[in-house]
Amino acid sequence: MNTGLPFTNGLIAFWLLLGTTFGVIAGLSAFLIIYREYAQHRLSPRETTRHAASGALFAALFFFVGTLIVGFALSHVIHVGPD
């Protein structure tokens, strides 16, 4: 019985790449949605950009960290390979 963690460098790199990809997509999407919504309220472009950037950063970090947590959990639940 193998009691070691199933992490390998390739698996860690995969989840980091997937987390980065999801984070970038979520951040860009959040920025565009928030910017459009705040622009409709006739705020200054600087204030609109600031609000959109903070929302985009939060969304990107949320999805990046969430992907890493799910990846860590799945790598311990689903172990492919000989024991």
C-alpha positions as CSV (number, residue, x, y, z in Angstrom):
1,M,0.0,0.0,0.0
2,N,1.3,3.4,-1.0
3,T,0.9,6.0,1.7
4,G,2.8,8.8,-0.1
5,L,1.1,11.7,-1.7
6,P,0.3,11.2,-5.3
7,F,1.7,14.6,-6.3
8,T,4.3,14.8,-9.0
9,N,5.9,17.8,-10.6
10,G,3.7,17.2,-13.7
11,L,0.5,17.1,-11.7
12,I,1.4,20.3,-9.8
13,A,2.3,22.1,-13.1
14,F,-1.0,20.9,-14.6
15,W,-3.1,22.4,-11.7
16,L,-1.1,25.6,-11.7
17,L,-1.6,26.0,-15.4
18,L,-5.3,25.2,-15.2
19,G,-5.7,27.6,-12.2
20,T,-3.9,30.4,-14.1
21,T,-6.1,29.8,-17.1
22,F,-9.3,29.9,-15.1
23,G,-8.1,32.9,-13.2
24,V,-7.3,34.9,-16.3
25,I,-10.6,34.1,-18.0
26,A,-12.6,34.9,-14.8
27,G,-10.6,38.1,-14.2
28,L,-11.1,39.4,-17.8
29,S,-14.8,38.5,-17.7
30,A,-15.3,40.1,-14.4
31,F,-13.5,43.3,-15.5
32,L,-15.6,43.6,-18.6
33,I,-18.9,43.0,-16.8
34,I,-18.2,45.3,-13.9
35,Y,-16.8,48.0,-16.2
36,R,-19.9,48.0,-18.3
37,E,-22.2,48.1,-15.3
38,Y,-20.4,51.0,-13.6
39,A,-20.1,52.9,-16.9
40,Q,-23.9,52.9,-17.2
41,H,-24.1,54.8,-13.9
42,R,-22.1,57.6,-15.3
43,L,-19.1,57.4,-13.0
44,S,-15.8,58.8,-14.0
45,P,-13.7,56.5,-16.2
46,R,-11.0,56.4,-13.5
47,E,-13.4,55.3,-10.8
48,T,-15.1,52.8,-13.1
49,T,-11.7,51.3,-14.0
50,R,-10.7,51.1,-10.3
51,H,-13.9,49.3,-9.3
52,A,-13.6,46.9,-12.3
53,A,-9.9,46.1,-11.6
54,S,-10.6,45.3,-8.0
55,G,-13.5,43.0,-8.9
56,A,-11.4,41.4,-11.6
57,L,-8.5,40.8,-9.1
58,F,-10.9,39.2,-6.6
59,A,-12.5,36.9,-9.3
60,A,-9.1,35.9,-10.7
61,L,-7.7,35.0,-7.2
62,F,-10.9,33.2,-6.3
63,F,-10.8,31.0,-9.3
64,F,-7.1,30.4,-9.1
65,V,-7.2,29.3,-5.5
66,G,-10.4,27.4,-6.0
67,T,-8.8,25.4,-8.8
68,L,-5.8,24.6,-6.7
69,I,-8.0,23.4,-3.9
70,V,-10.1,21.2,-6.1
71,G,-7.0,19.9,-7.8
72,F,-5.4,19.0,-4.5
73,A,-8.6,17.3,-3.4
74,L,-9.0,15.4,-6.6
75,S,-5.4,14.3,-6.7
76,H,-5.9,12.6,-3.3
77,V,-9.3,11.0,-4.3
78,I,-8.4,9.9,-7.8
79,H,-5.1,8.1,-7.8
80,V,-4.1,6.6,-11.1
81,G,-1.2,4.2,-11.0
82,P,0.1,1.1,-9.3
83,D,-0.1,1.0,-5.5
